[in-house]
Structure formats: C-alpha cells, structure tokens
C-alpha cells in the first residue's frame, strides 16, 4: 500500500515537472512587456501631451499655493497636473 502511494506521488510530481517544462517551452516569453533599453547617452524621456506640452519641472500653483508638477507649453504658460489650473506665461 505504501509503495503504491509513493509511486503515485512520484508519477504526479513527474507529470507536474514535465507539464511545467512543456508550458515554458511552448509559451516562451517575448519580452514585449519590458520597456526598451536606453543607451547611457540617450536623451531623457519626457511625458508628451497633445499640443506640444511636456512635463519638465515643478512649479508654483497659484490655486493650490504650493509646488506641484506642471506641464509647460511652448508659449511659456503652464498647467498644473494636480488641479489643471492654467497659468499664463510671461510675455517677452
């Protein structure tokens, strides 16, 4: 009786190992979930939004009266990412 249980357990473990190896072989990882590797001298990534705005720096938000992350626009205006308050840029 004990030999039968031992053989059954060995057969079960063997089939689990074979199944795991087969699944790993049949469904090989492609690496598509990983971000691309950047070279050391590559330009830093920026978050771009439609209209040409880029996240570049923290700035003072007049609505929240504190430093928050802002997206800066080409006309020097900025928009707070927290409350979406738009602050006009300084005209030169």
C-alpha angles and dihedrals in degrees: 000000000000090000090054092052091047092050091047092050091048091049091049093050091046092052091048091052093047091047092050092049092047093048091049091050096044096043101042116182113251098196091231090132092063122087116245116269112252123213117243092248095047120120114262117262118254129194107244125200129191113281096042099281118147132191104243112147152348117273141177113274111209093201094054096029092223142086112281136164111275136191110225120215127212091254090060092254119127139205124212113236092209103052101007092235111162117221116194118234126245110269114228 
